[in-house]
Amino acid sequence: MGVGSLAPHRLYRAMAWLGQPLEASEQQGATPFMVRTTKDLVEEGLFARRQDLFSGLDLVFFDTTSIYFEGEGGQTLGWYGHSKDHRPGRLQIVVGVVMDQEGNPVCSEMWPGNASDVKSLVPIVERLKARFPVGEACIVADRGMISGGTVREIQERHWKYILEVRMRSSKEAREEVMGRTGRYQQVHPRSRDPKAPSSLKVKEVWVQDRRYVVCQNKDQAQKDRQEREAIVAAL
């Protein structure tokens, strides 16, 4: 509140102050991408101020985006990488934000623009567990943040996880999971109400000790089929 009344140079000075690296004795828990700065102390202090007897981080949401520089910006952290803004010719940084289950921001992280999402997930969770009272970690992520190496690291740490499967690269998912017969359970029926959830059916498939949940959305399947047909017609 009241930030709009501040002159731009004061905001720049505040950003510079927040980005000042901490002493070497306060670098415990830093990620491989970025040192601990004043920003980290502020985030930890704000979390402690809001904390009560029952506070904890049982569930957090983590997402990333890329920010590119114009002109001469980005000489230190800026690198060329996968640009989510479709500006591959610009130096960029990657920014990640962690939110709690109530929608409150917990912390933010920043690393060079050539670091991929799959390399950031495990270090960020490790850093959260070191900085905040995280009890049991359960990783929920889409396929953009997951690689075979990431899954192995998660399993080595004995963390629970729910991950989206890369169908093209997972032979087990393509052949054994999708080839299994079984009855789907309906979660949401099809509806004419545009505000209603999409139709959804699910079924459970076990392969040894690995549990798969197969989802079926007929509305999305029809949309995908129409888009494929339009692409083929255009070609």
Helices and strands as residue ranges (DSSP letters): G 3-5, H 8-18, G 24-26, H 38-50, E 60-68, E 92-100, E 105-112, H 117-131, E 138-141, G 143-145, H 148-156, E 160-163, H 171-171, I 172-177, E 185-188, E 200-207, E 210-216, H 218-234
